[in-house]
C-alpha cells in the first residue's frame, strides 16, 4: 500500500513533467515582434497568429498588410477609413472629404464607381 508521502511525491513528479511539456508547446514571448501568438513546440518558436495589420505567410512569418488595408491575408479583406475594397481585393481611395465609401455594384468589371456613406469631420452628405 502506498503511503501519503509516496503519493505526494508521485504527484509532484507528474506536475513537473506536465509543466515541462507545456513549456515546449507554448511560449509567452515570440521572436517576431509582429506575432501575437506563437507556439514553441519542440523549441521552434513558430508564429500561429499575427498582430492586427499583419498576416501569416506560408512560412509562418508575419507580413505587413498594405498601409491602406486594415485586415488582410495575401490579399486585402477590409480597408481603413477613406478607402473601399475593390472587386480585386485591393483598396481604392474614396472621393475627397469622404471618410467611408462603398463600391456601387456594376456589371462591368472595369467600372469602379463609388458613393460616399460617411463624410470626414466638418463635412456632410448632400441629398
N, CA, C and O atoms as a GROMACS GRO file, in nm:
protein
  508
    1UNK      N    1   0.083  -0.116   0.000
    1UNK     CA    2   0.000   0.000   0.000
    1UNK      C    3   0.089   0.124   0.000
    1UNK      O    4   0.189   0.131   0.072
    2UNK      N    5   0.049   0.224  -0.083
    2UNK     CA    6   0.125   0.348  -0.092
    2UNK      C    7   0.088   0.441   0.023
    2UNK      O    8  -0.028   0.454   0.060
    3UNK      N    9   0.190   0.504   0.078
    3UNK     CA   10   0.161   0.599   0.184
    3UNK      C   11   0.139   0.738   0.125
    3UNK      O   12   0.162   0.759   0.006
    4UNK      N   13   0.097   0.831   0.206
    4UNK     CA   14   0.064   0.966   0.162
    4UNK      C   15   0.186   1.037   0.104
    4UNK      O   16   0.173   1.111   0.007
    5UNK      N   17   0.303   1.015   0.162
    5UNK     CA   18   0.425   1.079   0.114
    5UNK      C   19   0.460   1.031  -0.027
    5UNK      O   20   0.500   1.112  -0.110
    6UNK      N   21   0.446   0.902  -0.056
    6UNK     CA   22   0.474   0.847  -0.189
    6UNK      C   23   0.378   0.904  -0.292
    6UNK      O   24   0.420   0.940  -0.402
    7UNK      N   25   0.251   0.912  -0.258
    7UNK     CA   26   0.152   0.969  -0.349
    7UNK      C   27   0.185   1.115  -0.377
    7UNK      O   28   0.180   1.159  -0.492
    8UNK      N   29   0.218   1.190  -0.275
    8UNK     CA   30   0.254   1.331  -0.290
    8UNK      C   31   0.376   1.348  -0.380
    8UNK      O   32   0.378   1.436  -0.466
    9UNK      N   33   0.478   1.265  -0.361
    9UNK     CA   34   0.598   1.271  -0.445
    9UNK      C   35   0.565   1.237  -0.590
    9UNK      O   36   0.616   1.302  -0.682
   10UNK      N   37   0.481   1.136  -0.611
   10UNK     CA   38   0.442   1.097  -0.746
   10UNK      C   39   0.365   1.211  -0.815
   10UNK      O   40   0.388   1.238  -0.933
   11UNK      N   41   0.276   1.276  -0.742
   11UNK     CA   42   0.201   1.389  -0.799
   11UNK      C   43   0.294   1.504  -0.834
   11UNK      O   44   0.273   1.572  -0.935
   12UNK      N   45   0.393   1.528  -0.752
   12UNK     CA   46   0.490   1.633  -0.779
   12UNK      C   47   0.568   1.603  -0.907
   12UNK      O   48   0.589   1.692  -0.989
   13UNK      N   49   0.611   1.481  -0.924
   13UNK     CA   50   0.684   1.440  -1.044
   13UNK      C   51   0.597   1.457  -1.168
   13UNK      O   52   0.643   1.507  -1.270
   14UNK      N   53   0.471   1.416  -1.160
   14UNK     CA   54   0.379   1.429  -1.273
   14UNK      C   55   0.358   1.576  -1.306
   14UNK      O   56   0.355   1.613  -1.424
   15UNK      N   57   0.343   1.661  -1.206
   15UNK     CA   58   0.324   1.804  -1.227
   15UNK      C   59   0.444   1.866  -1.298
   15UNK      O   60   0.428   1.946  -1.389
   16UNK      N   61   0.564   1.828  -1.257
   16UNK     CA   62   0.686   1.880  -1.320
   16UNK      C   63   0.693   1.836  -1.465
   16UNK      O   64   0.728   1.916  -1.552
   17UNK      N   65   0.661   1.712  -1.494
   17UNK     CA   66   0.662   1.662  -1.632
   17UNK      C   67   0.563   1.740  -1.717
   17UNK      O   68   0.595   1.778  -1.830
   18UNK      N   69   0.442   1.764  -1.665
   18UNK     CA   70   0.341   1.839  -1.740
   18UNK      C   71   0.385   1.982  -1.765
   18UNK      O   72   0.364   2.035  -1.874
   19UNK      N   73   0.445   2.045  -1.667
   19UNK     CA   74   0.495   2.182  -1.685
   19UNK      C   75   0.602   2.188  -1.791
   19UNK      O   76   0.603   2.280  -1.873
   20UNK      N   77   0.693   2.094  -1.791
   20UNK     CA   78   0.798   2.090  -1.893
   20UNK      C   79   0.740   2.069  -2.031
   20UNK      O   80   0.785   2.130  -2.127
   21UNK      N   81   0.639   1.982  -2.042
   21UNK     CA   82   0.575   1.958  -2.171
   21UNK      C   83   0.504   2.084  -2.220
   21UNK      O   84   0.514   2.119  -2.337
   22UNK      N   85   0.431   2.150  -2.131
   22UNK     CA   86   0.360   2.272  -2.170
   22UNK      C   87   0.456   2.380  -2.214
   22UNK      O   88   0.426   2.456  -2.306
   23UNK      N   89   0.570   2.388  -2.151
   23UNK     CA   90   0.669   2.487  -2.189
   23UNK      C   91   0.718   2.462  -2.331
   23UNK      O   92   0.750   2.557  -2.403
   24UNK      N   93   0.723   2.336  -2.374
   24UNK     CA   94   0.765   2.304  -2.510
   24UNK      C   95   0.657   2.339  -2.612
   24UNK      O   96   0.689   2.365  -2.728
   25UNK      N   97   0.530   2.341  -2.571
   25UNK     CA   98   0.420   2.365  -2.664
   25UNK      C   99   0.394   2.513  -2.685
   25UNK      O  100   0.379   2.556  -2.800
   26UNK      N  101   0.387   2.593  -2.580
   26UNK     CA  102   0.354   2.735  -2.594
   26UNK      C  103   0.458   2.822  -2.526
   26UNK      O  104   0.508   2.790  -2.418
   27UNK      N  105   0.489   2.930  -2.593
   27UNK     CA  106   0.584   3.026  -2.540
   27UNK      C  107   0.511   3.156  -2.507
   27UNK      O  108   0.416   3.192  -2.577
   28UNK      N  109   0.551   3.225  -2.404
   28UNK     CA  110   0.488   3.351  -2.369
   28UNK      C  111   0.541   3.466  -2.453
   28UNK      O  112   0.473   3.567  -2.468
   29UNK      N  113   0.662   3.453  -2.508
   29UNK     CA  114   0.715   3.560  -2.591
   29UNK      C  115   0.754   3.504  -2.727
   29UNK      O  116   0.810   3.395  -2.737
   30UNK      N  117   0.723   3.581  -2.830
   30UNK     CA  118   0.754   3.539  -2.966
   30UNK      C  119   0.879   3.613  -3.014
   30UNK      O  120   0.905   3.725  -2.972
   31UNK      N  121   0.954   3.549  -3.101
   31UNK     CA  122   1.074   3.614  -3.155
   31UNK      C  123   1.036   3.725  -3.253
   31UNK      O  124   1.108   3.825  -3.261
   32UNK      N  125   0.926   3.709  -3.326
   32UNK     CA  126   0.879   3.808  -3.422
   32UNK      C  127   0.792   3.909  -3.348
   32UNK      O  128   0.689   3.870  -3.292
   33UNK      N  129   0.830   4.036  -3.346
   33UNK     CA  130   0.753   4.138  -3.274
   33UNK      C  131   0.612   4.157  -3.330
   33UNK      O  132   0.525   4.208  -3.259
   34UNK      N  133   0.588   4.117  -3.454
   34UNK     CA  134   0.457   4.131  -3.516
   34UNK      C  135   0.369   4.009  -3.493
   34UNK      O  136   0.256   4.004  -3.541
   35UNK      N  137   0.420   3.912  -3.421
   35UNK     CA  138   0.346   3.789  -3.392
   35UNK      C  139   0.269   3.806  -3.262
   35UNK      O  140   0.325   3.846  -3.160
   36UNK      N  141   0.140   3.774  -3.266
   36UNK     CA  142   0.055   3.786  -3.147
   36UNK      C  143   0.061   3.658  -3.063
   36UNK      O  144   0.074   3.664  -2.941
   37UNK      N  145   0.052   3.543  -3.129
   37UNK     CA  146   0.056   3.413  -3.060
   37UNK      C  147   0.155   3.323  -3.133
   37UNK      O  148   0.151   3.310  -3.255
   38UNK      N  149   0.244   3.263  -3.056
   38UNK     CA  150   0.338   3.170  -3.118
   38UNK      C  151   0.341   3.039  -3.040
   38UNK      O  152   0.305   3.033  -2.923
   39UNK      N  153   0.384   2.937  -3.109
   39UNK     CA  154   0.399   2.806  -3.049
   39UNK      C  155   0.548   2.777  -3.037
   39UNK      O  156   0.626   2.806  -3.127
   40UNK      N  157   0.584   2.722  -2.927
   40UNK     CA  158   0.724   2.688  -2.906
   40UNK      C  159   0.740   2.536  -2.901
   40UNK      O  160   0.828   2.483  -2.833
   41UNK      N  161   0.654   2.467  -2.975
   41UNK     CA  162   0.659   2.320  -2.978
   41UNK      C  163   0.796   2.276  -3.027
   41UNK      O  164   0.841   2.320  -3.133
   42UNK      N  165   0.861   2.192  -2.953
   42UNK     CA  166   0.998   2.144  -2.984
   42UNK      C  167   1.096   2.260  -3.003
   42UNK      O  168   1.190   2.250  -3.081
   43UNK      N  169   1.071   2.369  -2.931
   43UNK     CA  170   1.158   2.486  -2.932
   43UNK      C  171   1.174   2.550  -3.070
   43UNK      O  172   1.282   2.600  -3.103
   44UNK      N  173   1.068   2.548  -3.151
   44UNK     CA  174   1.075   2.606  -3.285
   44UNK      C  175   1.033   2.752  -3.289
   44UNK      O  176   1.067   2.821  -3.385
   45UNK      N  177   0.960   2.802  -3.189
   45UNK     CA  178   0.910   2.939  -3.183
   45UNK      C  179   0.845   2.978  -3.314
   45UNK      O  180   0.894   3.068  -3.384
   46UNK      N  181   0.736   2.913  -3.349
   46UNK     CA  182   0.664   2.933  -3.474
   46UNK      C  183   0.541   3.021  -3.451
   46UNK      O  184   0.462   2.996  -3.360
   47UNK      N  185   0.526   3.123  -3.532
   47UNK     CA  186   0.411   3.213  -3.519
   47UNK      C  187   0.286   3.142  -3.572
   47UNK      O  188   0.288   3.080  -3.678
   48UNK      N  189   0.176   3.155  -3.495
   48UNK     CA  190   0.049   3.096  -3.540
   48UNK      C  191  -0.061   3.200  -3.554
   48UNK      O  192  -0.167   3.171  -3.609
   49UNK      N  193  -0.038   3.324  -3.504
   49UNK     CA  194  -0.132   3.435  -3.525
   49UNK      C  195  -0.056   3.566  -3.516
   49UNK      O  196   0.022   3.588  -3.423
   50UNK      N  197  -0.080   3.655  -3.615
   50UNK     CA  198  -0.010   3.783  -3.620
   50UNK      C  199  -0.095   3.894  -3.557
   50UNK      O  200  -0.215   3.879  -3.538
   51UNK      N  201  -0.029   4.005  -3.526
   51UNK     CA  202  -0.097   4.125  -3.478
   51UNK      C  203  -0.183   4.185  -3.588
   51UNK      O  204  -0.165   4.152  -3.706
   52UNK      N  205  -0.276   4.273  -3.551
   52UNK     CA  206  -0.360   4.344  -3.648
   52UNK      C  207  -0.270   4.420  -3.744
   52UNK      O  208  -0.171   4.481  -3.704
   53UNK      N  209  -0.307   4.416  -3.873
   53UNK     CA  210  -0.227   4.484  -3.976
   53UNK      C  211  -0.122   4.395  -4.038
   53UNK      O  212  -0.045   4.439  -4.123
   54UNK      N  213  -0.119   4.268  -3.995
   54UNK     CA  214  -0.024   4.171  -4.049
   54UNK      C  215  -0.098   4.042  -4.080
   54UNK      O  216  -0.203   4.015  -4.022
   55UNK      N  217  -0.043   3.963  -4.170
   55UNK     CA  218  -0.098   3.830  -4.196
   55UNK      C  219   0.014   3.728  -4.189
   55UNK      O  220   0.132   3.762  -4.203
   56UNK      N  221  -0.024   3.603  -4.167
   56UNK     CA  222   0.075   3.497  -4.152
   56UNK      C  223   0.102   3.432  -4.288
   56UNK      O  224   0.008   3.392  -4.357
   57UNK      N  225   0.227   3.423  -4.324
   57UNK     CA  226   0.265   3.364  -4.454
   57UNK      C  227   0.269   3.212  -4.444
   57UNK      O  228   0.254   3.155  -4.336
   58UNK      N  229   0.291   3.148  -4.556
   58UNK     CA  230   0.302   3.001  -4.558
   58UNK      C  231   0.424   2.954  -4.480
   58UNK      O  232   0.433   2.836  -4.443
   59UNK      N  233   0.519   3.045  -4.455
   59UNK     CA  234   0.638   3.011  -4.377
   59UNK      C  235   0.623   3.054  -4.231
   59UNK      O  236   0.721   3.062  -4.157
   60UNK      N  237   0.499   3.082  -4.191
   60UNK     CA  238   0.466   3.124  -4.054
   60UNK      C  239   0.540   3.251  -4.012
   60UNK      O  240   0.582   3.265  -3.897
   61UNK      N  241   0.554   3.344  -4.106
   61UNK     CA  242   0.613   3.474  -4.076
   61UNK      C  243   0.503   3.580  -4.090
   61UNK      O  244   0.413   3.565  -4.172
   62UNK      N  245   0.511   3.685  -4.010
   62UNK     CA  246   0.413   3.793  -4.017
   62UNK      C  247   0.455   3.894  -4.123
   62UNK      O  248   0.563   3.953  -4.116
   63UNK      N  249   0.368   3.912  -4.220
   63UNK     CA  250   0.392   4.004  -4.331
   63UNK      C  251   0.295   4.122  -4.315
   63UNK      O  252   0.176   4.101  -4.288
   64UNK      N  253   0.344   4.244  -4.332
   64UNK     CA  254   0.260   4.363  -4.316
   64UNK      C  255   0.158   4.372  -4.430
   64UNK      O  256   0.190   4.346  -4.546
   65UNK      N  257   0.036   4.410  -4.394
   65UNK     CA  258  -0.066   4.441  -4.494
   65UNK      C  259  -0.027   4.574  -4.561
   65UNK      O  260   0.048   4.652  -4.503
   66UNK      N  261  -0.078   4.599  -4.682
   66UNK     CA  262  -0.055   4.732  -4.741
   66UNK      C  263  -0.108   4.840  -4.646
   66UNK      O  264  -0.203   4.814  -4.572
   67UNK      N  265  -0.051   4.960  -4.647
   67UNK     CA  266  -0.089   5.063  -4.549
   67UNK      C  267  -0.238   5.099  -4.548
   67UNK      O  268  -0.291   5.132  -4.442
   68UNK      N  269  -0.306   5.092  -4.662
   68UNK     CA  270  -0.447   5.128  -4.668
   68UNK      C  271  -0.539   5.010  -4.635
   68UNK      O  272  -0.661   5.024  -4.636
   69UNK      N  273  -0.480   4.898  -4.605
   69UNK     CA  274  -0.555   4.775  -4.577
   69UNK      C  275  -0.557   4.749  -4.426
   69UNK      O  276  -0.452   4.740  -4.363
   70UNK      N  277  -0.677   4.737  -4.369
   70UNK     CA  278  -0.692   4.716  -4.225
   70UNK      C  279  -0.670   4.570  -4.188
   70UNK      O  280  -0.603   4.540  -4.089
   71UNK      N  281  -0.727   4.478  -4.266
   71UNK     CA  282  -0.715   4.334  -4.243
   71UNK      C  283  -0.682   4.268  -4.376
   71UNK      O  284  -0.739   4.303  -4.479
   72UNK      N  285  -0.591   4.170  -4.373
   72UNK     CA  286  -0.555   4.104  -4.499
   72UNK      C  287  -0.509   3.962  -4.475
   72UNK      O  288  -0.477   3.920  -4.364
   73UNK      N  289  -0.507   3.889  -4.586
   73UNK     CA  290  -0.436   3.761  -4.593
   73UNK      C  291  -0.330   3.791  -4.698
   73UNK      O  292  -0.257   3.888  -4.683
   74UNK      N  293  -0.319   3.711  -4.803
   74UNK     CA  294  -0.230   3.751  -4.911
   74UNK      C  295  -0.296   3.856  -5.000
   74UNK      O  296  -0.235   3.904  -5.095
   75UNK      N  297  -0.423   3.891  -4.969
   75UNK     CA  298  -0.496   3.999  -5.034
   75UNK      C  299  -0.577   4.073  -4.928
   75UNK      O  300  -0.598   4.022  -4.818
   76UNK      N  301  -0.621   4.192  -4.962
   76UNK     CA  302  -0.692   4.274  -4.864
   76UNK      C  303  -0.834   4.221  -4.841
   76UNK      O  304  -0.901   4.178  -4.934
   77UNK      N  305  -0.878   4.225  -4.714
   77UNK     CA  306  -1.012   4.182  -4.676
   77UNK      C  307  -1.096   4.303  -4.633
   77UNK      O  308  -1.216   4.308  -4.660
   78UNK      N  309  -1.031   4.400  -4.567
   78UNK     CA  310  -1.101   4.519  -4.518
   78UNK      C  311  -1.006   4.638  -4.526
   78UNK      O  312  -0.888   4.626  -4.492
   79UNK      N  313  -1.058   4.752  -4.572
   79UNK     CA  314  -0.975   4.873  -4.587
   79UNK      C  315  -0.994   4.966  -4.469
   79UNK      O  316  -1.094   4.960  -4.398
   80UNK      N  317  -0.895   5.055  -4.450
   80UNK     CA  318  -0.907   5.158  -4.347
   80UNK      C  319  -1.004   5.265  -4.396
   80UNK      O  320  -1.040   5.268  -4.514
   81UNK      N  321  -1.048   5.354  -4.304
   81UNK     CA  322  -1.137   5.463  -4.344
   81UNK      C  323  -1.071   5.548  -4.451
   81UNK      O  324  -0.950   5.572  -4.449
   82UNK      N  325  -1.154   5.594  -4.546
   82UNK     CA  326  -1.103   5.673  -4.657
   82UNK      C  327  -1.073   5.589  -4.780
   82UNK      O  328  -1.033   5.642  -4.884
   83UNK      N  329  -1.091   5.456  -4.767
   83UNK     CA  330  -1.067   5.363  -4.877
   83UNK      C  331  -1.183   5.264  -4.886
   83UNK      O  332  -1.256   5.244  -4.789
   84UNK      N  333  -1.198   5.202  -5.004
   84UNK     CA  334  -1.301   5.100  -5.024
   84UNK      C  335  -1.236   4.977  -5.086
   84UNK      O  336  -1.133   4.986  -5.152
   85UNK      N  337  -1.297   4.863  -5.065
   85UNK     CA  338  -1.244   4.737  -5.117
   85UNK      C  339  -1.297   4.713  -5.258
   85UNK      O  340  -1.418   4.710  -5.279
   86UNK      N  341  -1.206   4.696  -5.353
   86UNK     CA  342  -1.246   4.671  -5.492
   86UNK      C  343  -1.275   4.522  -5.513
   86UNK      O  344  -1.252   4.439  -5.425
   87UNK      N  345  -1.326   4.490  -5.632
   87UNK     CA  346  -1.357   4.350  -5.665
   87UNK      C  347  -1.231   4.264  -5.669
   87UNK      O  348  -1.238   4.142  -5.650
   88UNK      N  349  -1.117   4.326  -5.694
   88UNK     CA  350  -0.991   4.251  -5.699
   88UNK      C  351  -0.918   4.252  -5.564
   88UNK      O  352  -0.799   4.222  -5.556
   89UNK      N  353  -0.991   4.288  -5.458
   89UNK     CA  354  -0.940   4.286  -5.321
   89UNK      C  355  -0.819   4.377  -5.297
   89UNK      O  356  -0.726   4.341  -5.225
   90UNK      N  357  -0.823   4.494  -5.358
   90UNK     CA  358  -0.727   4.598  -5.325
   90UNK      C  359  -0.807   4.720  -5.278
   90UNK      O  360  -0.927   4.728  -5.304
   91UNK      N  361  -0.743   4.811  -5.210
   91UNK     CA  362  -0.813   4.927  -5.156
   91UNK      C  363  -0.801   5.045  -5.252
   91UNK      O  364  -0.691   5.086  -5.291
   92UNK      N  365  -0.917   5.099  -5.289
   92UNK     CA  366  -0.922   5.219  -5.372
   92UNK      C  367  -0.953   5.339  -5.284
   92UNK      O  368  -1.019   5.326  -5.181
   93UNK      N  369  -0.906   5.455  -5.323
   93UNK     CA  370  -0.926   5.577  -5.242
   93UNK      C  371  -1.067   5.631  -5.262
   93UNK      O  372  -1.117   5.638  -5.374
   94UNK      N  373  -1.131   5.670  -5.151
   94UNK     CA  374  -1.263   5.734  -5.155
   94UNK      C  375  -1.249   5.875  -5.212
   94UNK      O  376  -1.139   5.932  -5.211
   95UNK      N  377  -1.360   5.933  -5.262
   95UNK     CA  378  -1.356   6.072  -5.309
   95UNK      C  379  -1.313   6.167  -5.197
   95UNK      O  380  -1.320   6.132  -5.079
   96UNK      N  381  -1.270   6.287  -5.234
   96UNK     CA  382  -1.227   6.388  -5.136
   96UNK      C  383  -1.333   6.411  -5.029
   96UNK      O  384  -1.453   6.411  -5.058
   97UNK      N  385  -1.290   6.430  -4.907
   97UNK     CA  386  -1.373   6.459  -4.790
   97UNK      C  387  -1.470   6.346  -4.753
   97UNK      O  388  -1.563   6.368  -4.676
   98UNK      N  389  -1.448   6.229  -4.807
   98UNK     CA  390  -1.533   6.113  -4.778
   98UNK      C  391  -1.455   6.018  -4.686
   98UNK      O  392  -1.347   5.971  -4.721
   99UNK      N  393  -1.512   5.990  -4.569
   99UNK     CA  394  -1.446   5.902  -4.472
   99UNK      C  395  -1.474   5.755  -4.500
   99UNK      O  396  -1.385   5.672  -4.485
  100UNK      N  397  -1.596   5.723  -4.541
  100UNK     CA  398  -1.634   5.585  -4.572
  100UNK      C  399  -1.714   5.584  -4.702
  100UNK      O  400  -1.815   5.653  -4.714
  101UNK      N  401  -1.667   5.506  -4.798
  101UNK     CA  402  -1.741   5.495  -4.924
  101UNK      C  403  -1.761   5.349  -4.959
  101UNK      O  404  -1.692   5.261  -4.907
  102UNK      N  405  -1.855   5.326  -5.047
  102UNK     CA  406  -1.890   5.190  -5.089
  102UNK      C  407  -1.879   5.180  -5.241
  102UNK      O  408  -1.899   5.278  -5.313
  103UNK      N  409  -1.848   5.063  -5.286
  103UNK     CA  410  -1.842   5.034  -5.430
  103UNK      C  411  -1.983   5.013  -5.481
  103UNK      O  412  -2.059   4.934  -5.423
  104UNK      N  413  -2.019   5.081  -5.589
  104UNK     CA  414  -2.151   5.064  -5.649
  104UNK      C  415  -2.147   4.937  -5.733
  104UNK      O  416  -2.059   4.922  -5.818
  105UNK      N  417  -2.242   4.844  -5.711
  105UNK     CA  418  -2.244   4.722  -5.794
  105UNK      C  419  -2.255   4.758  -5.942
  105UNK      O  420  -2.336   4.842  -5.981
  106UNK      N  421  -2.174   4.692  -6.022
  106UNK     CA  422  -2.170   4.720  -6.165
  106UNK      C  423  -2.150   4.590  -6.241
  106UNK      O  424  -2.082   4.499  -6.195
  107UNK      N  425  -2.211   4.584  -6.359
  107UNK     CA  426  -2.193   4.465  -6.444
  107UNK      C  427  -2.056   4.466  -6.511
  107UNK      O  428  -2.002   4.361  -6.543
  108UNK      N  429  -2.002   4.584  -6.531
  108UNK     CA  430  -1.872   4.597  -6.596
  108UNK      C  431  -1.760   4.576  -6.495
  108UNK      O  432  -1.762   4.636  -6.387
  109UNK      N  433  -1.665   4.493  -6.528
  109UNK     CA  434  -1.550   4.469  -6.440
  109UNK      C  435  -1.460   4.592  -6.432
  109UNK      O  436  -1.388   4.609  -6.334
  110UNK      N  437  -1.462   4.678  -6.536
  110UNK     CA  438  -1.373   4.793  -6.541
  110UNK      C  439  -1.430   4.913  -6.467
  110UNK      O  440  -1.356   5.008  -6.438
  111UNK      N  441  -1.557   4.913  -6.436
  111UNK     CA  442  -1.621   5.026  -6.369
  111UNK      C  443  -1.597   5.020  -6.219
  111UNK      O  444  -1.619   4.917  -6.155
  112UNK      N  445  -1.550   5.132  -6.163
  112UNK     CA  446  -1.530   5.139  -6.018
  112UNK      C  447  -1.594   5.266  -5.964
  112UNK      O  448  -1.525   5.356  -5.916
  113UNK      N  449  -1.725   5.274  -5.972
  113UNK     CA  450  -1.797   5.389  -5.918
  113UNK      C  451  -1.822   5.365  -5.770
  113UNK      O  452  -1.848   5.253  -5.725
  114UNK      N  453  -1.812   5.474  -5.695
  114UNK     CA  454  -1.835   5.464  -5.551
  114UNK      C  455  -1.937   5.569  -5.509
  114UNK      O  456  -1.964   5.665  -5.582
  115UNK      N  457  -1.993   5.548  -5.392
  115UNK     CA  458  -2.076   5.652  -5.330
  115UNK      C  459  -2.026   5.671  -5.188
  115UNK      O  460  -1.976   5.579  -5.124
  116UNK      N  461  -2.040   5.794  -5.140
  116UNK     CA  462  -1.993   5.828  -5.006
  116UNK      C  463  -2.100   5.789  -4.905
  116UNK      O  464  -2.216   5.830  -4.918
  117UNK      N  465  -2.063   5.712  -4.804
  117UNK     CA  466  -2.156   5.669  -4.699
  117UNK      C  467  -2.139   5.754  -4.573
  117UNK      O  468  -2.234   5.765  -4.495
  118UNK      N  469  -2.023   5.814  -4.552
  118UNK     CA  470  -1.998   5.899  -4.436
  118UNK      C  471  -1.886   5.997  -4.472
  118UNK      O  472  -1.787   5.960  -4.534
  119UNK      N  473  -1.904   6.123  -4.431
  119UNK     CA  474  -1.807   6.228  -4.463
  119UNK      C  475  -1.704   6.244  -4.352
  119UNK      O  476  -1.724   6.201  -4.238
  120UNK      N  477  -1.592   6.307  -4.388
  120UNK     CA  478  -1.493   6.345  -4.288
  120UNK      C  479  -1.553   6.447  -4.192
  120UNK      O  480  -1.653   6.511  -4.225
  121UNK      N  481  -1.494   6.463  -4.076
  121UNK     CA  482  -1.542   6.560  -3.978
  121UNK      C  483  -1.546   6.699  -4.041
  121UNK      O  484  -1.454   6.740  -4.111
  122UNK      N  485  -1.656   6.771  -4.015
  122UNK     CA  486  -1.672   6.906  -4.070
  122UNK      C  487  -1.743   6.909  -4.203
  122UNK      O  488  -1.768   7.017  -4.257
  123UNK      N  489  -1.777   6.794  -4.259
  123UNK     CA  490  -1.847   6.784  -4.386
  123UNK      C  491  -1.976   6.705  -4.367
  123UNK      O  492  -1.990   6.632  -4.269
  124UNK      N  493  -2.071   6.720  -4.459
  124UNK     CA  494  -2.195   6.645  -4.450
  124UNK      C  495  -2.238   6.600  -4.588
  124UNK      O  496  -2.197   6.658  -4.688
  125UNK      N  497  -2.319   6.496  -4.594
  125UNK     CA  498  -2.370   6.443  -4.721
  125UNK      C  499  -2.484   6.529  -4.770
  125UNK      O  500  -2.574   6.564  -4.693
  126UNK      N  501  -2.481   6.563  -4.898
  126UNK     CA  502  -2.593   6.636  -4.958
  126UNK      C  503  -2.690   6.535  -5.016
  126UNK      O  504  -2.650   6.434  -5.074
  127UNK      N  505  -2.816   6.563  -4.999
  127UNK     CA  506  -2.920   6.471  -5.053
  127UNK      C  507  -2.943   6.497  -5.199
  127UNK      O  508  -3.025   6.430  -5.261
   0.00000   0.00000   0.00000
